[in-house]
Amino acid sequence: MSELHKFIFDGLPVRGALVRLTDSWQEVLKRRAANTQTGAYAVPVQELLGEMLAAGALMQSNIKFNGALILQIMGDGPVKVAVAEVQSDLALRATASVHGEVGEGARLSEMTNVLGQGRCAITLDPKDKQPGQQAYQGVVPLHGDRREKLENLSEVLEHYMLQSEQLDTRLILAADDKVAAGLLIQRMPLEGEGNLGKHREDDIGLDEAFNRIAIFAQSLKREELLTLDADAICIASFGKTSCCALNRKRHALLAVARALG
């Protein structure tokens, strides 16, 4: 069963969320494989879409928004468009448009950013729009500040959240044909000048508590994220002592997966 776990660290300005999509993710892949015109996704595309869905669920759970969060990658490689949509009730869907061969083990840049023109867009589309209200969209390139191509979706989204929310964020994502999973660690907003008063990225990243926990999170192996349950992941990432200090709220994810046309 797909699950979402939200938690905070007692006494520290750091929050987190863990998502594991199982039945809902498998339904997405099943519907695609049943399409006689397209067939199943190549493994690298499958993994990218799974990571996008896990990231979308984490981001949707982290905001108070009545509507759809749409994560979209527009590429200049064989993957022209990849879309993951997560509703406020955590119903989800995903699809990708692929033209050309995606080789085994293809990296993000080889699928979507061959010529350096790939983009990632995050759209917040309100469910009940007021007259004249438009969806909000933020767009970031698939490269870093030094124009280097980014090879991990997590890096792209961390850069986006740093720009849009000005909050330190660490994302760990993984997907296979059974599970799409993600772990999000984020510095909690501070009141007053300590948060949004900082506009330069060089000034962010100085919170000792966040940095320490982010290092622990980064040590989580892909296999652990895909195979361990929530309690075991917390222990593997943060240790027994830190894990005991977590206040967790558990949410059952809707096992709903719909295929885009």
N, C-alpha and C positions, 0 to 999 in steps of 0.2 A: 504494500500500500504506500502511495506517495505521501510524504510528510514534510512539514516545515517546522523547525524549532527556532524560537527566538530567545536570546539570553543577554544578560548583562553581567559584568564582573563587579562584585561587591566592592564598593569603595574606590572604584576606578572609572574614569570618564570614557569607557569603552563599551560598545555594544556589539552584538553579533547575531548572525542567523545562519542556519544550516538547512539546506533543502536536499531531499532525495526524491527524484521522480522515477517511479518504477512502472506501474501499470499505465499511467497516463503517457509516459514517454514511449513505452512499447507499442501503444495504440497508434501513436503518430507514425512510427516506423512500419507498422503492419499495414496501415492505409496506403502508404507510399509504395510498399512492395507489391500491393494488390493492384496497383495501376499498371495495366498491361502496356500502356504507351511509354511510360518512363522507367518502370522497374524500380528496384531499391536504390537508395543513395549509395554512392561510393563511401567507403569507411571514413575518409577524412571529412567529407561533407556531413556525414552522420554525426561525427564527433563535434563538429562545429555547431550544428543545429542543437545538439543536446546541451552543449555549454551555453548557448544563447538562451535556451529555455530556462536552464537553472539560474542563470544570471538575471533573467527577466523576473522570475519568481522572487528572487532575493530582493531585487530593487523595488518591485511592487509592494512587497511586504514591509518595506522600510519607509514608505510614504503613506500619508493619509490622502488617498485620491480615489474618487468614484469614477472609474472609467478604465480605459485600456492603456497599458504601457506596451509600446511597440518598439522592439529592438530590431534595427534593420542594418544590414551591411550591403552597400552598393559597390560591386567590384569591377575591376577591369581585366580580370582573368576568366577562367572557365566558370567560376561561380559569379554570375551577374548580379543576383539578388538573393539574400538569405533573410528570412523574416521570422521572428518569434514574437508572439502576442500573448500577454497575460492580463486577464481581466481582474477587477478589484475583488471578485469572489474566487480568484486563482484558477478559474477555467483557462485553458491554454490551447494554443495551436501553433504550428510551425510549418514552413515550407522553404524550398530553395529552388531557384531557376539555374540550371546548369547547362552550359553550351560548350561542348568539347570534353576531352578526357581529363579526369582528375587522377593523377598517378598515386600509387600506393605510398603512404607516408607523406603526402603533399602537405607543406606548411601553409600557414595562413596567407603569407604574401604570395605564394605560388598559386593559391586558389583565387584570391581577391585583390591583390595589390601588385600585379606584375609590373605595371608602368608607373607605380607610385600615385595613382589616382583614386585608390580605394577610400571609401568613407564609411563611417559608422554613425547612424542617426538614432536618437532616442526620442520618441514622440509620446506625449501624454495627451490622450484624446478623451475629454470629459464625456461621461455617459449622458448627462442632462445639460446640454449646452444652453447658455443664456443667449438672448438675441445679440448677434455680433461677436460672440465668443469664438475664438479660434483655438485649435489644438496647439500646444506648445511643442516645439521641436528644437533639440540641440544636436549639432553635428560636429564630429571630430575626425581628423584624418587617421589613417592606419599607420602613422609613423610618429616617432617621438620628437622631442624638442630639437634634436640634432638631425632631423630628417631621416633617421635610421628606421627601417621597416620593422614594425612590431610583429612578432611571430605568435603572440599569445593574446587571445581575446581578453583575458583578465587585465593585461597591461593597457589595452585600449580603453576599457571601461574604468579602470582606476584613474587614467588621465582625464576621462570625461568627468568623473565625479569630483576630481580635484578642481577642475575648472568651473563646473556648474555649482557645486555645493561648498567648495573650498574646505573640504573635510578630508583628512587622511583616511584612506580606504585600502584594504587588502582583500583581494578576491582569489580564491583557489577554486578552479573549475575542472571537471573531468566528465567524460561520457563514454559509454560503450553501447552495445546493442541491448543492454538490460537496464542500465541505470544512467541517469543524468543527474549529477550532484554538484553542489557548490557550497562553499563556506565564505561568509562575508564578515570581516572585522572592520569596524569603523569608529573613529574618534567621535564622541558625542559632541553636539554643538555646545559651545560655551556662551554664556551671556556676556554682553558688553563688548569691550574692545578686544577681548582675547580670541574672538572667532572671525567674524566677517570684517573686522578692521584690517585684517591682513589680506593683501591683494596679490602679493608676489608668491609664486610657488616655492621660491627659495626659503621663504619664511615659514613654510608649512613642513611638517615632518619632525618637529622638535619636541613633540610630546613623548616623554620617556615611557609612560605606561603603555601607550599605543604601540610604540616601536618595539617594546619588549614582547608584547602579546603577538604582534604581527610576525616577529621572527619565529615564535613558536608555531604559529599557523602555517608559515611557509615551509616548515619542516614536514608537514603532512604529505605523505606519499600518495600518488595517484591511486594505487591499488587500495590503500586504506580508505580513501574517500569513497571509492566505488563499492567496497565490500563490507566495511564495518558499520555497525549501527550507531545511532547518535551518541549514546553514552561512551562507546568505545572510541569514537572519533574525538570527543572532548578530552578523554584521557590521553589518547595518542598525541593530540596537539598541545594540550596545556598541562598535562600531568594530573595526578590524583588530587593534589592539594588545591590547585587552581580550579579544577573541575568541580570540587565540592563547594566552591564559592560562587558557582553559577546559579542565578535565579532563572529558571527556564520556563517559558510558556510554550506549550505544544499546540500546533494547529494541524488539523487533518486537511490535506490538499484535496480538492475535488479531483476525482479520477475521471476527468473529462478531457478528451483530446479530439479536436476537430481538424480536419484537413482543409486547407485553403484550396480553392479551385485552381 
